[in-house]
Amino acid sequence: MKAYYLSIKDNEDAGQQVVFASTAKEAKRLVSGEVWDNLENYLDLRVNRAPQFDDMEDLDAAHLALKQWRWGWIWFDMDYPDPDEATDEQFMDWYERAF
């Protein structure tokens, strides 16, 4: 299944969310969590393809976060491991403690 990331126009600090859908329109309907909480106007919701996450819809949240971390995603206000120095196991330990 295709992966999309949802974000809010002109507000990178509001977070992003990866969702899995057949079309961008369908993906937009799946917005939730931090992105939804920070969304003031539904028209500001942006949907972009994230092909690097295609066919990963069966991953649990921790393993999807691991893939995101390896692709350079960050967690604001959190002291997450450095992706250039830490191992996948170190990230998973951190993720389990943090979430």
N, C-alpha and C positions, 0 to 999 in steps of 0.2 A: 504494500500500500504506500502511497505517496506521503511524504512528510512535509509539513509546513510549519513555519514559526510565526507566531502571532506577536505583535508588538503594538505600541501606541505611538502614533505619529508625533515626532518632536519631543518624545519623553523616554529616553533610553533608560532612565533610572526606574521606570515603572516595571521593568522586568520583561521577559519574553517567555513564551510557552511553545513547546513542540507538540503538535497534534498530528494525527494520522487520518487522512480522508482521501476520497477519490477526486474531489475538486476543491478549488480555493473557496468557493461559496459554502460548501459543506464544512470546510475547516473553520471558517469564520464563525459558524454556529456553535463550535465546540469551545469557545473561549470560556475560561474559568479562572479561579485562583487569583493570584496577585495581579495579573493583567486585567481581569474583569473588575477587581476592586479599585483599580486606579483609572479605569475608563470613565471619562466624563461624557463623551459623545461617541456613540457607536460608529459614527462616520470616521473617527480618528483611528479605528482599529485597522492595522495593516496586516496583510497576509502575504508571506513570501515563501517560495519553495525552499526546502531544506533537503536537497537530494542526498546529502551525506548521511541522513537518518532514515532514508527509505527502507521499508521492510523491517523496521525495528519495533513495530507496534506490540510485539509480544514480550519485550523486555520489561522488567520491573523498573520502578522509579530509580532505584540505586544504580542499576546498570545503564540506564539511559543517561543519568547524570554523569556517569563515568565517561561515556562517549562524548557528551557535551564538554566535559572538562578537557578531554584530549583535543577537542576542536577549538579550545580557547574561551569557552564560556566562563563567566565569573559569577561569584555570589557576593553581592555587595554586603559590606559590614560583617563579613565572616572571614576568619583566618583559615582559608582552605590551603591544602598542600600546593606547592609549586609544581606545575605540570612538567617542567623541564628537569626536575630533580627527584620527584617522588614516584613511587611505584603505584601500580593499579591497586595493590593491596592496601597501601597507606591511604590512598584516596577513599577506598571503600570503608576502612576503619573510621576515617574522619566523617564520612557521610552518615554512617550509622550512629555516631555520637551526636552529630549536628541535627539530624532529623529524626 
